[in-house]
Amino acid sequence: QLVVPIVLIVIFVLLYLTYHSLLEAAHVLLAVPFALTGGVFLLYALGYNFSVAAWVGFIALFGTAVQTGVVMVIYLEEAVERRNAAGAAEGREMTRGDLIAAVTDGALLRLRPKVMTVSTIVASLLPIMWSARAGSEVMKPLATPVLGGMVSSLVHVLIVTPVIFFWLRERRLKRAKRGPVRDNLLHEGEPEPAVSER
């Protein structure tokens, strides 16, 4: 009741200090409920209780899930910057189609590393799940949330994170385009300076 909320608050503060935006921080923090879903489901399926070991596993899972979300956002931002630079070199502004293509390229670049990361974690935890030696009764509830949560966070990072990133960048793109139009309307509506007659 005390440690887990503190962990989530610390993660959110660190994300805010990284992105300087509440929306961006909340966007990456969405990896936590998706990871939590897989961990809780696997705990329930295997019949484990929410012990101290299980909550330690959830805390480790939250950190790993948020880290992979941050890396995905970095890939997406780099893809958008490359597309934006290419458009600027051609003398045109980024369009919605360019943004979709950039987000798709960034997500595809992250596909293989993310699958490899999840596969490595799952492969390293499976021997713990099969073990029947001394201490396995403690390690199994600890490893179960990480195992289930990494699988469910895979779906989030590869599908949900790029979609939300696209929505946020699309809003920013619309605001950027709306700004010059508003300035032009303001200039057009200004009365012409009166010419003094002498």
N, C-alpha and C positions, 0 to 999 in steps of 0.2 A: 504493500500500500504506500510505502514511502520511497523506496529505491527506484521502482519502475517509473513513476511520474517524474522523479528528479532526472532520470536518464533521458526521458523524452524531452523534458524542458531544456536540458543541456544540448541535446542534438539539435533542437529547433533554434536555440540561440546561436550555435555554431553555424548552422545553415544561413541564418539571417546575416551574421557577420561576413559570410562568404559572398552572398548574393545581394545584400543591402536591399532586399525586397521581401515583404511578407508573403506575397503570392508565390514567388519562386521558392522560398523556404517551405511553404505549405505543400507546394507541388512535389518537391523531393521527399518530404515527410510522409506523403501518401504511400510510399513503399512500406511503411510500418504496418498499417492495417492489412494490406495484402499479404505480407509475410506472416502476420499474426494469424490470418485465416488458415493458411496451410499448416502452421504449427499446431493450432488448436485442433484441427481436424485429425491430424495424425495422432496426437495425444489421445483423443477420444477413441479413435479406431483401435489403438493398441491397449486401451484400458488403463492408462497412467493417470495419476492424480496431479494436480497443480502443486507440486512440492517445491522446495527451495531450489533443488537441482533443475527442475523444469523452468523456473523463472530465470535462473542464471543462463540457461540455454536461450530463452527468449531475448534477454539483454544482448547476448552475443549475436543473435539473429538480427535484431534491430540495427545494430551497428553495421553489420555486413550488408544488409538490404539497402540502407541509406547510402553506404559507400558505392555500391553498384549503381544506384540511382544518380548519384553525383557524377560518376564517370560517364553514364549515358548522356546526361545533360551537356557535359563537356564535348562529347562527340557531336551532339546535335548543334551546339553553338559554333563549333569549328566548321561544320558543313554549311551552316547559314552564312558565316563570314566569307567562306570561299565562294559561295554562289553570289553573295553581294559584291565581292571584289570583281568577279567576272562580269557582272552586270554593269558595274561602274566603269570598267575598262571599255565596254561597248557603248557607254554613254546612255544607259537606261537605268531606271529604278527597279527595285525588286518588286515582282508581282506575287499574287497569291499562288500561282502555278509554280513560280520559282521557289517559294517557301515550301510548298508540298514536296517538290523534288529534293530540296536540301534536307528536309527532315527525313525523307525516305532513305537518302544516301547515308545520312548519319546513323540511322537505326540499323541499316544493313551492315555498316562497318562494325557496329558493336555486337552483331548477332553471334558471330563465331567466338569472340572472347568471352561473352556472357555464358554461352552454352558450355564452353570449356571450364569456366569457373565453377558453375553449378555441378558439372560432371565430376570435377576434382573433389569438391566438398562432399558430394554424395558418396563417391567411391571411398573417401577416407572415413566416413561415418558408418558405412554398412558393416564393417567388421565389429564395431562396438555393438550394433544391433543384434548381431549373430552370437556375440560372446555370452558364455555362461559361467565365466570364471569369477573369482572374488572381486567385488567392486563393480560388477556389471549392473547390479541393481541400482546403483547411483548414477552410473554413466549413461545408461539407456534413457532415463527421463531427461537428462541434460542434452543428449544428442538428438532426441526425437523432434523437439521444436525446430532446431536448426535444419534438420533433414526435410521436414515437411514445408517449412517456411521458405527455404531456398527454391523449392520447386514452384510454389505459388508466386513468389516474387519474380521468377523468371518471366511469367506471363505479364506481370505488371510492368517490368522494366522494358520489355521488348514491344509491348503493345500500348499500354495505358500512358506511360511516360512520354513517348513521342507524340501521342494525340494531344495530351494536355499542353505540352511544349508548343505544339503548332497553334493551339487556341490562344495561348498567351502571346506568342509572336504575331499572330494575325491581328489581335487587338492593337498591339503596338504599331503594326504596319498601317492599320486604318487611321490611328491617331496621327501618325507622321504624315499621311496623305491629306488628312482633314485640316492640318495646320496651315499649309500653304494656301489652300482654297479659302479658308477663313480670312487669312491675311489679305488675299486679293479682293475679297468682298468688302473688307473694311476700307481698303484703299479706294475701291470704286465708289463707295458710298460717301467718302469725304468730300465736302464742298471745295470747289476750286478756290484758291486764294484770290481775294479781291485785289484788283489793280487800282491803285490810287491815282486819281486824276489831278493833275496840277494845272 
